[in-house]
Amino acid sequence: MKFIILILTAYFGVSCSSLPEGVDLKSIQNKYTETSDLLVLQSKNRTPTIGFIFYPGAFVDPHAYLKWQDKLIADNQDVKIFTVKMPANLAVLAAEKGYDLLNSNPEIKVWFAAGHSLGGTMAAQLVSNHVSEFKGLVFIASYPANNALETWNGAVLSIYASKDGLSTLDDIEFHKKDLPTAYVLKNQNDFILPLQSKTNYFNIVGGNHAQFGNYGLQAKDSVADITSENQQSQLIQVLNNFISLL
């Protein structure tokens, strides 16, 4: 397992630390708080009941995901997003770090774990260690390191992009065997119900690896055929549909 994670770290973390581009904290619409360990987004108008623990990609500054996260909460005020700050911006060094949130936020009734790139791999490890406490898992340009969740009765969503040069289409296809039964979505609304014990896959045609955040170009990634705004709009829509169906 440790060897596999080291390989994934080398593969996903192919560039130096990636800083957020065009992220203005003053433009955030929702309630935003930041500590030494977390970035937290939630509605100003409603007490959230759905917790979304998010692990950033390798060497990516956690602020790089705030743009789409803020828009997601504007569309679904029941969601509270906890983006976990990782040591050296590497989730592989602290895969369990998000677990304490489950005990410190009693108002949250439903918990999801999610992550981008290597962060998704580590979010899967978190869930596999606490399968009864999570209802859903979201991979964003990511896949698991092993088959620990192959028979999990939770709901899995895998969002990927056709022009991703790091988490390629072949990578996504190869790791389908490590997750619950696969269903490929034709569009953002085409979920097979119930979501439990299934993995729904959604391909953002023309998107790439780096545009799942706002941190500029990434080494070994392909050039996207669509804008980051388009890619993140599709990401938000399929995420919200998935969350609302559980």
C-alpha positions as CSV (number, residue, x, y, z in Angstrom):
1,M,0.0,0.0,0.0
2,K,2.8,2.5,0.9
3,F,4.5,1.7,-2.3
4,I,1.4,2.4,-4.4
5,I,0.8,5.7,-2.6
6,L,4.4,6.7,-3.3
7,I,3.9,6.0,-7.0
8,L,0.7,8.0,-7.0
9,T,2.4,10.9,-5.3
10,A,5.1,11.0,-7.9
11,Y,2.6,10.7,-10.7
12,F,0.0,13.3,-9.5
13,G,2.6,15.7,-8.0
14,V,4.6,16.4,-11.1
15,S,5.0,20.1,-10.5
16,C,6.1,22.4,-7.7
17,S,3.5,23.9,-5.4
18,S,0.6,25.4,-7.4
19,L,-0.8,28.7,-6.2
20,P,-4.4,29.9,-6.8
21,E,-5.1,32.2,-9.7
22,G,-7.7,34.9,-9.6
23,V,-9.1,33.9,-6.2
24,D,-10.3,37.0,-4.4
25,L,-11.5,36.2,-0.9
26,K,-13.5,39.4,-0.8
27,S,-15.6,38.1,-3.7
28,I,-16.8,35.0,-1.8
29,Q,-20.6,35.1,-1.5
30,N,-21.0,32.7,1.4
31,K,-19.8,32.6,4.9
32,Y,-16.0,31.9,4.8
33,T,-13.7,31.1,7.7
34,E,-10.1,29.9,7.7
35,T,-8.0,28.3,10.4
36,S,-4.5,26.8,10.4
37,D,-6.1,23.5,9.4
38,L,-9.2,24.3,7.3
39,L,-11.0,26.5,4.8
40,V,-14.7,26.4,5.6
41,L,-17.6,27.6,3.4
42,Q,-21.3,27.6,4.3
43,S,-24.4,29.5,3.7
44,K,-25.0,32.8,5.5
45,N,-28.8,32.0,5.6
46,R,-29.2,28.4,6.6
47,T,-27.7,25.9,9.0
48,P,-26.1,23.2,6.8
49,T,-26.8,19.5,7.4
50,I,-24.6,18.0,4.7
51,G,-20.8,17.9,5.3
52,F,-18.4,17.8,2.4
53,I,-14.8,17.0,3.4
54,F,-12.5,18.0,0.5
55,Y,-8.8,17.0,0.0
56,P,-6.8,19.1,-2.5
57,G,-4.5,17.7,-5.2
58,A,-0.8,17.2,-4.6
59,F,1.1,20.4,-4.0
60,V,-2.1,22.5,-4.9
61,D,-2.9,25.4,-2.6
62,P,-6.3,24.7,-1.0
63,H,-7.6,28.1,-1.9
64,A,-7.4,27.1,-5.6
65,Y,-10.8,25.4,-5.3
66,L,-12.7,28.2,-3.6
67,K,-14.3,29.6,-6.7
68,W,-16.4,26.6,-7.7
69,Q,-17.0,25.6,-4.0
70,D,-18.5,29.0,-3.4
71,K,-20.8,28.6,-6.4
72,L,-21.8,25.1,-5.3
73,I,-23.0,26.3,-1.9
74,A,-24.9,29.2,-3.6
75,D,-26.8,26.5,-5.4
76,N,-27.2,24.2,-2.4
77,Q,-27.3,26.0,0.9
78,D,-27.6,22.7,2.9
79,V,-23.9,21.9,2.1
80,K,-20.9,22.9,4.3
81,I,-17.5,22.4,2.6
82,F,-14.4,21.7,4.7
83,T,-11.2,22.0,2.6
84,V,-8.5,20.4,4.7
85,K,-5.0,22.0,4.7
86,M,-2.4,19.3,4.3
87,P,1.2,19.2,5.5
88,A,3.4,20.3,2.5
89,N,0.1,20.4,0.5
90,L,0.2,16.6,0.3
91,A,-2.9,14.6,1.5
92,V,-0.8,11.5,1.4
93,L,0.9,12.7,4.6
94,A,-2.4,13.0,6.6
95,A,-5.2,11.0,5.0
96,E,-7.0,10.8,8.4
97,K,-6.9,14.5,9.1
98,G,-10.5,15.1,8.0
99,Y,-12.0,12.5,10.3
100,D,-12.1,14.7,13.4
101,L,-14.6,16.9,11.6
102,L,-17.3,14.2,12.1
103,N,-17.2,14.6,15.8
104,S,-16.8,18.4,16.0
105,N,-19.8,19.2,13.8
106,P,-22.9,17.6,15.3
107,E,-25.3,19.6,13.2
108,I,-24.1,17.7,10.1
109,K,-26.3,14.6,9.4
110,V,-24.8,13.3,6.2
111,W,-21.1,13.2,5.4
112,F,-19.3,13.0,2.0
113,A,-15.6,12.8,1.3
114,A,-14.1,14.1,-1.9
115,G,-10.8,15.0,-3.4
116,H,-9.0,16.2,-6.5
117,S,-6.2,14.1,-8.0
118,L,-4.1,12.6,-5.2
119,G,-6.5,14.2,-2.8
120,G,-9.3,11.9,-4.1
121,T,-7.1,8.8,-3.6
122,M,-6.6,9.8,0.0
123,A,-10.3,10.7,0.5
124,A,-11.0,7.1,-0.6
125,Q,-8.5,5.8,2.1
126,L,-10.3,7.9,4.7
127,V,-13.7,6.4,3.7
128,S,-12.3,2.9,3.6
129,N,-11.2,3.3,7.2
130,H,-14.6,4.5,8.3
131,V,-17.1,3.0,5.9
132,S,-20.2,3.2,8.1
133,E,-19.8,7.0,8.7
134,F,-19.7,8.2,5.2
135,K,-22.7,8.2,2.8
136,G,-20.8,9.3,-0.4
137,L,-17.4,9.6,-2.0
138,V,-16.4,11.8,-4.9
139,F,-13.4,11.4,-7.1
140,I,-12.4,14.4,-9.1
141,A,-9.8,13.5,-11.7
142,S,-8.8,10.7,-9.4
143,Y,-9.2,7.0,-8.6
144,P,-8.5,4.6,-5.6
145,A,-5.1,3.1,-4.7
146,N,-6.7,-0.3,-4.1
147,N,-9.9,-2.2,-4.1
148,A,-10.8,-1.6,-0.4
149,L,-14.2,-0.1,-1.5
150,E,-15.1,-2.6,-4.2
151,T,-18.1,-3.9,-2.1
152,W,-18.9,-0.7,-0.2
153,N,-22.6,0.0,0.0
154,G,-22.1,3.8,-0.2
155,A,-22.5,6.0,-3.2
156,V,-19.5,6.9,-5.4
157,L,-19.2,9.6,-8.1
158,S,-16.2,9.8,-10.4
159,I,-15.9,13.1,-12.3
160,Y,-13.1,13.2,-14.9
161,A,-12.1,15.0,-18.1
162,S,-11.4,13.8,-21.6
163,K,-8.2,16.0,-22.0
164,D,-6.7,15.1,-18.6
165,G,-3.1,14.3,-19.1
166,L,-2.5,13.0,-15.6
167,S,-5.7,11.0,-14.6
168,T,-6.3,9.7,-18.1
169,L,-9.3,8.0,-19.6
170,D,-7.3,4.8,-19.5
171,D,-6.5,5.3,-15.8
172,I,-10.2,5.8,-14.9
173,E,-11.2,2.8,-16.9
174,F,-8.6,0.6,-15.3
175,H,-9.6,1.4,-11.8
176,K,-13.3,0.8,-12.3
177,K,-12.7,-2.8,-11.0
178,D,-11.7,-1.3,-7.7
179,L,-15.0,0.4,-7.0
180,P,-18.7,-0.6,-6.8
181,T,-20.6,-1.4,-10.0
182,A,-19.9,1.2,-12.7
183,Y,-22.6,3.3,-14.5
184,V,-21.6,5.9,-17.1
185,L,-23.7,9.1,-17.1
186,K,-25.0,10.4,-20.4
187,N,-25.5,13.9,-18.9
188,Q,-25.4,15.6,-15.5
189,N,-28.9,14.3,-14.6
190,D,-28.7,10.7,-15.8
191,F,-28.1,9.0,-12.4
192,I,-29.2,5.4,-11.8
193,L,-31.2,5.2,-8.5
194,P,-30.6,4.2,-5.8
195,L,-27.1,5.6,-5.7
196,Q,-25.9,3.2,-3.0
197,S,-23.5,0.4,-4.1
198,K,-22.9,2.1,-7.4
199,T,-20.2,4.2,-9.0
200,N,-21.5,6.8,-11.4
201,Y,-19.0,8.2,-13.9
202,F,-19.2,11.6,-15.6
203,N,-16.9,12.7,-18.3
204,I,-16.4,16.4,-18.9
205,V,-15.6,16.5,-22.6
206,G,-12.8,18.9,-23.4
207,G,-11.8,19.5,-19.8
208,N,-8.4,18.8,-18.3
209,H,-6.8,18.1,-15.0
210,A,-5.8,21.6,-13.8
211,Q,-9.2,23.3,-14.6
212,F,-10.8,21.4,-11.7
213,G,-9.1,24.1,-9.7
214,N,-7.8,27.6,-10.4
215,Y,-4.1,27.3,-10.3
216,G,-2.9,27.7,-13.9
217,L,-1.2,25.1,-16.1
218,Q,0.1,21.8,-14.7
219,A,3.1,19.9,-16.0
220,K,2.2,16.9,-18.2
221,D,-1.5,18.0,-18.4
222,S,-3.1,18.4,-21.8
223,V,-4.6,21.6,-23.2
224,A,-8.3,21.9,-22.5
225,D,-10.8,22.5,-25.3
226,I,-13.2,24.3,-23.0
227,T,-12.8,27.1,-20.5
228,S,-12.3,26.6,-16.8
229,E,-15.7,28.3,-16.2
230,N,-17.4,25.7,-18.5
231,Q,-15.6,22.8,-16.8
232,Q,-16.4,24.0,-13.3
233,S,-20.0,24.7,-14.2
234,Q,-20.4,21.1,-15.2
235,L,-18.6,19.9,-12.1
236,I,-21.0,21.9,-9.9
237,Q,-24.1,20.7,-11.6
238,V,-23.2,17.0,-11.4
239,L,-22.0,17.3,-7.9
240,N,-25.2,19.0,-6.7
241,N,-27.4,16.5,-8.5
242,F,-25.5,13.7,-6.8
243,I,-25.7,15.2,-3.4
244,S,-29.4,16.0,-3.7
245,L,-30.2,12.4,-4.6
246,L,-28.7,10.9,-1.4
